[in-house]
């Protein structure tokens, strides 16, 4: 009897090993210190931007390794960090008013590997370096904003139902509605209970007190954190960060980890930026002044993107807080970029009433963005708040608007997509404060990588020496299978674009230790069969077949434990569990299939096999 695999199984092993080599290779090419330019609103990256950047760098005597231009970013790679930092300052001074300039670490994967989709694993904050922020959400401000929205909704509701009231004011976490008589109070109380939920009403002496209910306050706080997380995630996209970590911690805190980001000031600026819209009627009764000091009462002077002054009424029709959905697309008639907006109930009523009463008049859309800008003044980083307000669209009201309408006048489909993203997330639902800030330098991350890799390497060498000394040739087969297991594990993590952290490296070390158990079971079973007088070829068959059930049972139990850790754990524990579960699958293949293939290749063709080197 001979031991041999069918041709298809040998080809399968070769194909899998080839793919594993290809998809694990990108992890060995490292990263280049880079400067990334991303277009701000209304600007476009093109060849002229590339020419300006190259000219500015050449004047400073900087020679980049390479320059990559796409529609979304200009990536300039450098040989060292010193050149990268110098280039970032130069480009910030030259182009910073039109583009977002950020430091980055770009993978130096060759083009032929990127062509087949081979990318390196992402590295976590503890391995790559970067910045860590703990943000505190101002819950009191979130509740206050909700009370202000409710107060405005109550005013609109009373006006719509023609109920006379004296005033609607916020006072000491409550909304006070004053009436002239008890009949108006009773009528208003019935309508408010029917139309607006989430308020607890009480009254007396012609005054109706409306307070937010406890379930409503809890929901407002929950949504404030959830909406802020969504907003922050969209804003972080501008930094080009691979696998950022943005998650809730406790009831009112958000953790933001940005691996690979070296510019803490830029990260703060991006995190502090928010955007929303305001819809206002154009003031057509007064001439548009050129100076803001000459603005008539009840109006305010704005400017469009070209700097042209536009006079708008101070009264806001609808704000971004009342937008419940936004999507980008193309306007049907002209084919230009557009954003399709859906309003909530109160917002839709306000928009419908205003447009019905002002058909034929122009209405403007004001884009508002709050940014934190950090400048170097006298060698110190000074952060200032900047509010950008500009009119992006003025259109004549042709008909009464419904709950869903569109905004045109945007420069490109890319801007429409960005604006729809920001509107879906909205402005920050509540202010946030940075209560903890931690920077992990690339050198510390490199030290963690070296220690983690060395621990795996030393463990592998120790196992290899023991297996070869104790099991001789079969021990060598086991060591090769173990190496294949590590190769498959790295390739799988790279193919999944997983984020590797220190706990993940610990998971690889544990997988290496556990993977050899299967080969020990197989080898011991073969030795036991030989002691019983079975022929070498039959001992090999029996060793693999009878050890398989034990190997499967032990790996299944460990796999179940890994799944439990992944589902119930968080953060580093989930990373460890993910590596462990993938490692179990790869170890089963390498220990049972690859090692058996090596044994078949060495001993399977021999007709008169009398002994095994085990």
C-alpha positions in Angstrom: 0.0 0.0 0.0 1.2 3.5 -0.8 0.3 6.8 0.7 -0.5 9.4 -1.9 -3.0 12.3 -2.4 -5.1 12.5 -5.6 -3.8 15.1 -8.1 -6.6 17.6 -7.3 -5.6 17.7 -3.6 -2.0 18.3 -4.4 -3.0 21.1 -6.8 -5.3 22.6 -4.1 -2.4 22.7 -1.6 -0.1 24.4 -4.1 -2.7 27.0 -5.1 -3.5 27.8 -1.4 0.2 28.1 -0.5 0.8 30.3 -3.6 -2.1 32.6 -2.7 -0.9 32.7 1.0 2.5 33.9 -0.1 1.1 36.6 -2.4 -1.3 38.0 0.1 1.1 37.9 3.0 3.9 39.7 1.1 2.6 43.2 1.5 3.2 43.1 5.2 7.0 43.0 4.6 7.3 46.2 2.5 6.7 48.6 5.4 5.3 52.2 5.1 6.4 55.5 3.8 6.1 58.8 5.7 3.6 60.7 3.5 1.8 64.0 3.2 -1.8 63.8 2.0 -3.8 66.6 0.4 -7.6 66.3 0.4 -9.8 68.9 -1.4 -12.0 71.1 0.7 -15.5 72.0 -0.4 -15.6 73.8 -3.7 -12.0 72.8 -4.7 -10.9 70.2 -7.1 -7.6 68.2 -7.2 -6.1 68.3 -10.7 -2.8 68.5 -12.5 -2.4 72.2 -11.5 -2.5 71.2 -7.8 0.1 68.6 -8.5 2.3 71.2 -10.3 2.0 73.7 -7.5 2.9 71.1 -4.9 6.0 69.8 -6.8 7.2 73.4 -7.4 6.9 74.3 -3.7 8.8 71.1 -2.7 11.5 71.7 -5.3 12.0 75.2 -4.1 12.6 73.9 -0.6 15.0 71.2 -1.9 12.7 68.3 -1.1 12.6 65.3 -3.4 9.6 63.0 -2.8 9.9 59.3 -3.5 6.7 59.3 -5.5 3.5 61.3 -6.0 0.1 59.7 -6.5 -2.9 61.8 -7.7 -6.5 60.6 -7.6 -9.8 62.4 -7.6 -10.0 62.3 -3.8 -6.4 62.9 -2.7 -2.8 63.8 -3.6 -0.4 61.5 -1.8 3.3 62.5 -1.6 5.7 59.9 -0.2 9.1 60.7 1.4 12.1 58.7 2.5 12.1 59.8 6.1 9.9 61.6 8.7 12.1 64.8 8.7 11.3 65.5 5.0 7.7 64.6 5.6 7.2 67.1 8.4 9.1 69.8 6.5 6.9 69.2 3.4 3.7 69.3 5.4 4.6 72.8 6.7 5.4 74.0 3.2 2.2 72.7 1.6 0.1 74.0 4.5 1.4 77.5 4.0 1.1 77.3 0.2 -2.2 75.4 -0.2 -3.7 75.1 3.2 -6.5 77.5 2.5 -7.9 75.3 -0.2 -6.9 71.8 0.8 -6.7 69.7 4.0 -3.1 68.8 4.6 -2.5 65.8 6.8 0.4 63.6 7.8 0.0 59.9 7.0 1.9 56.6 6.8 1.2 55.0 3.4 1.8 51.3 2.7 4.7 50.9 0.2 3.1 47.8 -1.5 4.4 47.3 -5.0 1.9 48.0 -7.9 1.8 44.4 -9.0 0.6 43.3 -5.6 -2.0 46.1 -5.3 -3.2 45.1 -8.8 -4.4 41.7 -7.4 -5.9 43.3 -4.3 -3.0 42.4 -1.9 -2.8 44.9 0.9 -1.0 44.8 4.3 -2.9 44.3 7.6 -3.9 47.4 9.3 -2.0 48.0 12.5 -3.7 49.2 15.7 -2.8 52.2 17.7 -0.4 50.2 20.0 1.6 49.0 17.0 1.5 51.8 14.5 1.4 54.8 16.8 -1.3 57.6 16.5 -3.6 59.6 18.7 -6.2 58.6 21.3 -8.9 60.9 22.4 -11.6 60.5 25.1 -14.5 62.9 24.4 -17.1 63.9 26.9 -20.6 64.6 25.5 -22.4 67.5 27.2 -25.7 65.8 28.0 -27.1 69.0 29.7 -26.6 70.9 26.4 -28.3 68.1 24.5 -31.4 68.3 26.7 -31.4 72.1 26.5 -31.3 72.0 22.7 -34.2 69.5 22.8 -36.2 71.8 25.0 -35.6 74.7 22.6 -36.8 72.6 19.7 -39.9 71.6 21.7 -40.5 75.3 22.5 -40.4 76.2 18.8 -42.7 73.3 17.9 -45.2 74.4 20.6 -45.2 78.0 19.2 -45.9 76.6 15.7 -48.6 74.2 16.9 -50.4 76.9 18.8 -50.3 79.3 15.8 -51.5 76.6 13.4 -54.5 75.9 15.6 -55.2 79.6 16.2 -54.9 79.4 20.0 -54.0 82.7 21.5 -51.1 82.7 23.9 -49.0 85.3 25.7 -45.6 83.7 25.6 -43.6 80.5 25.3 -40.4 80.5 27.2 -37.8 78.1 28.7 -37.3 78.4 32.4 -35.4 76.0 34.7 -35.6 72.9 32.6 -39.2 73.5 31.7 -41.2 75.3 29.0 -43.8 77.8 30.3 -46.7 78.7 28.1 -48.8 81.6 29.4 -52.4 82.2 28.3 -55.0 85.0 28.8 -57.8 82.6 29.9 -58.4 79.1 31.1 -60.3 78.1 28.0 -57.2 78.7 25.8 -55.1 76.7 28.3 -57.4 73.7 28.3 -57.7 73.7 24.5 -53.9 74.0 24.1 -53.3 71.1 26.6 -55.6 68.8 24.6 -53.9 69.6 21.3 -50.4 69.3 22.8 -51.2 65.9 24.3 -52.5 64.7 21.0 -49.8 66.1 18.7 -46.5 66.2 20.7 -45.4 63.2 22.7 -42.6 63.1 25.2 -43.8 66.0 27.3 -45.3 65.9 30.8 -47.9 68.7 31.3 -49.0 70.5 34.4 -50.6 73.9 34.9 -52.4 76.5 36.9 -53.1 80.3 36.9 -53.3 80.4 33.1 -49.8 78.9 32.8 -49.1 75.5 31.3 -45.8 73.9 32.3 -44.3 71.3 29.9 -41.3 69.2 31.0 -39.5 66.4 29.2 -40.5 63.0 30.4 -37.8 60.7 31.9 -38.0 58.2 29.0 -37.6 61.1 26.5 -34.6 62.5 28.4 -32.9 59.1 28.3 -33.7 58.8 24.6 -32.3 62.3 23.9 -29.1 61.4 25.7 -28.7 58.1 23.9 -29.3 59.6 20.5 -26.9 62.5 21.3 -24.0 60.0 21.7 -25.1 57.9 18.8 -25.4 60.9 16.4 -22.1 62.3 17.6 -20.4 59.0 16.9 -21.8 59.0 13.3 -20.8 62.6 12.8 -17.3 62.0 14.1 -16.9 58.9 11.9 -17.8 60.9 8.8 -15.4 63.7 9.8 -12.5 61.3 10.4 -12.8 60.1 6.8 -11.1 63.4 5.8 -7.9 62.2 7.5 -7.7 59.1 5.4 -7.2 57.0 8.6 -7.2 53.2 8.1 -9.5 51.5 10.5 -10.2 54.2 13.0 -11.8 53.2 16.3 -14.8 55.4 17.3 -16.9 53.8 20.0 -19.0 54.7 23.0 -17.6 54.2 26.5 -20.0 54.5 29.4 -23.1 56.7 29.0 -21.6 59.9 27.9 -18.1 59.3 26.6 -16.7 58.5 23.1 -13.3 57.0 22.5 -11.6 58.0 19.2 -8.4 56.2 18.2 -6.7 57.2 15.0 -3.8 54.8 14.1 -1.1 56.3 11.9 -2.1 59.9 12.5 1.0 61.9 13.6 -0.6 65.4 13.5 -2.6 65.8 16.7 -3.6 69.3 15.9 -5.1 68.3 12.5 -7.0 65.5 14.2 -8.5 67.9 16.7 -9.4 70.3 13.9 -11.2 67.5 12.0 -13.0 66.2 15.1 -14.2 69.7 15.9 -15.7 70.3 12.5 -19.4 70.0 12.0 -21.8 71.1 9.3 -25.5 71.9 9.0 -27.9 73.9 6.8 -30.4 76.8 7.3 -33.2 77.7 5.0 -34.0 81.4 4.9 -36.1 83.7 2.6 -34.2 86.3 0.6 -35.0 89.9 1.7 -36.4 91.4 -1.5 -37.8 94.5 0.1 -34.5 96.2 0.8 -31.4 96.8 -1.5 -28.5 94.6 -0.8 -25.8 96.6 1.1 -22.1 96.0 0.6 -21.3 96.6 4.2 -22.7 94.5 7.1 -23.1 97.7 9.2 -25.8 98.9 6.8 -28.0 95.8 7.1 -31.7 96.6 7.7 -33.4 95.4 10.9 -34.7 91.9 10.6 -32.2 90.9 7.9 -28.6 89.7 7.8 -25.9 89.9 5.1 -24.4 86.7 3.8 -22.1 85.9 0.8 -22.1 83.1 -1.7 -19.1 81.1 -2.8 -18.0 83.8 -5.2 -18.1 86.5 -2.5 -21.3 88.1 -3.8 -23.4 89.7 -1.0 -26.9 88.3 -0.5 -29.4 89.8 2.0 -31.5 87.2 3.8 -34.2 87.4 6.5 -33.1 86.6 10.0 -36.0 84.3 10.6 -34.9 80.7 9.9 -37.5 78.5 8.2 -35.8 75.1 8.8 -32.4 74.0 10.2 -30.3 70.9 9.7 -31.6 69.5 13.0 -35.0 68.9 11.4 -33.5 66.9 8.5 -34.1 63.2 9.0 -32.5 61.9 5.8 -30.4 63.2 2.9 -29.1 61.5 -0.3 -27.2 62.6 -3.3 -28.1 62.3 -6.9 -28.7 64.2 -10.2 -31.4 66.8 -10.8 -33.7 65.4 -13.5 -34.0 68.5 -15.7 -30.4 69.8 -15.9 -28.5 66.7 -14.8 -26.5 68.7 -12.2 -25.6 67.5 -8.7 -28.3 67.6 -6.1 -29.0 66.6 -2.6 -32.5 65.2 -1.8 -33.6 66.2 1.7 -36.4 64.7 3.9 -37.7 66.7 6.8 -39.3 65.5 10.1 -42.9 66.4 10.8 -42.5 69.8 12.4 -39.9 70.8 9.8 -42.1 69.7 6.9 -45.0 71.8 8.3 -42.9 74.9 8.6 -41.5 74.5 5.1 -44.9 73.8 3.6 -46.5 76.9 5.3 -43.6 79.2 4.4 -43.4 78.1 0.7 -47.2 78.2 0.3 -47.3 81.9 1.5 -44.2 82.9 -0.5 -44.6 81.4 -4.0 -42.6 83.4 -6.5 -40.1 84.7 -3.9 -36.5 83.5 -3.7 -35.3 81.2 -0.9 -31.7 80.6 0.1 -29.8 77.6 1.5 -27.1 78.6 3.9 -24.3 76.2 4.6 -22.7 76.5 8.1 -19.6 74.8 9.2 -17.9 75.1 12.6 -14.2 74.4 12.5 -11.3 74.4 15.0 -8.2 75.8 13.5 -4.7 75.4 15.1 -2.0 77.8 14.2 1.6 78.0 15.3 2.1 81.4 17.1 5.4 82.0 18.7 6.3 78.3 18.7 3.0 77.4 20.5 0.0 75.7 19.1 -3.1 77.9 19.5 -6.6 76.5 18.7 -9.3 78.9 17.6 -13.0 78.4 16.6 -14.0 79.4 13.1 -17.5 79.6 11.8 -17.9 79.4 8.0 -21.3 80.6 6.6 -22.1 80.8 2.9 -25.0 80.7 0.6 -24.8 77.6 -1.6 -28.1 77.9 -3.4 -30.8 80.5 -4.2 -33.9 79.3 -5.9 -37.4 80.8 -6.6 -40.2 79.0 -4.9 -42.5 77.7 -7.7 -44.8 75.6 -5.6 -45.5 74.5 -2.0 -42.8 72.2 -0.8 -43.6 68.8 0.6 -41.7 66.8 3.2 -39.1 65.8 0.6 -37.4 68.3 -1.8 -34.0 68.9 -3.4 -31.1 71.3 -3.1 -29.1 72.2 -6.3 -26.3 74.7 -7.0 -23.5 72.4 -5.8 -20.1 72.3 -7.6 -19.8 68.5 -8.1 -21.4 65.1 -7.4 -18.6 64.6 -4.9 -19.6 67.6 -2.9 -23.2 66.5 -3.1 -22.2 63.1 -1.6 -20.2 64.8 1.2 -23.0 67.2 2.0 -25.6 64.4 2.1 -23.3 62.5 4.5 -22.9 65.5 6.8 -26.6 66.2 6.7 -27.5 62.6 7.5 -25.3 62.7 10.5 -26.3 66.3 11.2 -24.4 68.7 13.3 -23.1 67.4 16.6 -26.2 66.7 18.7 -24.4 68.1 21.7 -21.0 69.7 22.3 -18.0 67.5 23.2 -14.9 68.2 25.2 -11.6 66.4 25.0 -11.1 65.1 28.5 -8.1 62.8 27.7 -5.6 63.0 24.9 -2.8 60.5 24.4 -0.2 60.3 21.6 1.7 57.1 20.8 4.7 57.8 18.7 5.7 55.6 15.8 8.9 54.6 17.6 7.0 53.2 20.5 4.7 51.4 18.1 7.8 50.0 16.3 9.1 48.7 19.6 5.9 47.0 20.3 6.0 45.3 16.9 9.6 44.1 17.5 8.7 42.7 20.9 5.6 41.0 19.6 7.4 39.5 16.5 10.4 38.4 18.6 8.1 36.6 21.1 6.5 34.7 18.3 9.9 34.0 16.7 11.5 32.7 19.8 8.5 30.5 20.6 8.6 29.1 17.1 12.3 28.3 17.3 11.9 26.6 20.7 9.0 24.5 19.3 11.0 23.7 16.2 14.1 22.5 18.1 12.0 20.3 20.4 10.0 18.7 17.5 13.0 18.0 15.3 15.0 16.5 18.2 12.2 14.4 19.5 10.4 13.3 16.2 13.3 13.7 13.8 12.0 13.8 10.1 8.4 13.8 11.2 9.3 16.7 13.6 10.7 18.6 10.6 7.4 18.0 8.7 5.5 19.4 11.8 7.7 22.5 11.8 7.1 23.1 8.1 3.4 22.7 8.7 3.6 25.1 11.6 5.3 27.7 9.3 2.6 27.2 6.7 0.0 27.8 9.5 1.6 31.2 10.4 1.8 32.1 6.7 -1.9 31.2 6.1 -2.9 33.1 9.2 -1.1 36.3 8.1 -2.5 36.0 4.6 -6.1 35.5 5.9 -5.8 38.6 8.2 -4.3 40.6 5.3 -7.1 39.5 2.9 -9.7 40.5 5.5 -8.0 43.8 6.1 -8.1 43.1 9.8 -6.5 45.4 12.3 -3.6 43.8 14.2 -3.0 44.9 17.7 -0.8 43.6 20.6 -3.6 41.2 21.7 -3.7 40.0 18.1 0.1 39.2 18.3 -0.6 37.4 21.5 -3.3 35.4 19.7 -0.8 34.4 17.0 1.7 33.3 19.7 -1.0 31.1 21.3 -2.1 29.7 17.9 1.5 28.7 17.2 1.7 26.9 20.6 -1.7 25.2 20.1 -1.2 24.3 16.4 1.7 21.9 17.2 -0.6 19.8 19.5 -2.2 18.3 16.4 1.1 17.2 15.0 2.1 15.8 18.4 -1.1 13.7 18.5 -0.5 12.4 15.0 3.2 11.6 15.6 2.4 9.8 18.8 -0.3 7.8 17.2 2.0 6.7 14.4 4.7 5.6 17.0 2.0 3.6 18.8 1.0 1.8 15.7 4.6 1.0 14.9 5.1 -0.5 18.4 2.1 -2.7 17.8 3.9 -4.2 14.7 1.9 -2.4 12.0 3.8 -1.8 8.7 5.1 1.8 8.3 2.7 2.7 5.5 -0.3 1.4 7.5 1.0 3.2 10.6 1.0 6.5 8.7 -2.6 5.9 7.5 -3.8 4.9 10.9 -2.0 7.7 12.7 -3.6 10.4 10.7 -7.1 8.8 10.5 -7.4 7.9 14.2 -5.9 11.1 15.5 -8.2 13.3 13.4 -11.2 12.8 15.7 -9.3 13.9 18.8 -7.8 16.9 16.9 -11.3 17.9 15.7 -12.8 17.7 19.2 -10.1 19.8 20.8 -10.2 22.5 18.2 -14.0 22.7 18.2 -14.1 23.3 21.9 -11.4 26.0 21.6 -13.2 27.5 18.6 -16.4 27.8 20.6 -14.6 29.5 23.4 -13.1 31.9 20.9 -16.5 32.7 19.4 -17.8 33.4 22.9 -14.9 35.8 23.6 -15.6 37.6 20.2 -19.3 38.0 20.8 -19.2 39.0 24.5 -15.9 40.8 24.6 -14.9 44.3 23.4 -11.9 46.0 21.9 -8.7 44.1 22.5 -10.5 40.9 23.6 -12.4 40.7 20.3 -9.1 41.2 18.4 -7.5 38.3 20.3 -10.5 36.1 19.8 -10.7 36.8 16.0 -7.0 35.8 15.5 -7.5 32.8 17.7 -10.5 31.5 15.7 -8.8 32.1 12.3 -5.7 30.4 13.6 -7.6 27.3 14.6 -9.0 26.9 11.1 -5.6 27.4 9.5 -3.9 25.1 12.0 -6.4 22.3 11.1 -5.5 22.6 7.4 -1.7 22.8 8.0 -1.5 20.0 10.6 -3.7 17.5 8.8 -3.4 18.3 5.1 -0.1 20.0 4.6 1.9 17.7 6.9 0.3 14.6 5.4 1.2 15.9 1.9 4.9 16.2 3.0 4.8 12.7 4.5 3.2 11.3 1.3 5.8 13.1 -0.8 8.7 11.6 1.2 7.5 8.1 2.1 4.4 7.5 0.0 6.2 6.3 -3.2 8.3 3.7 -1.5 7.2 0.1 -2.1 9.4 -1.5 0.5 9.4 0.9 3.5 10.8 -0.8 6.5 11.2 2.0 9.1 10.2 5.6 9.7 12.4 8.4 11.1 10.1 9.1 14.0 
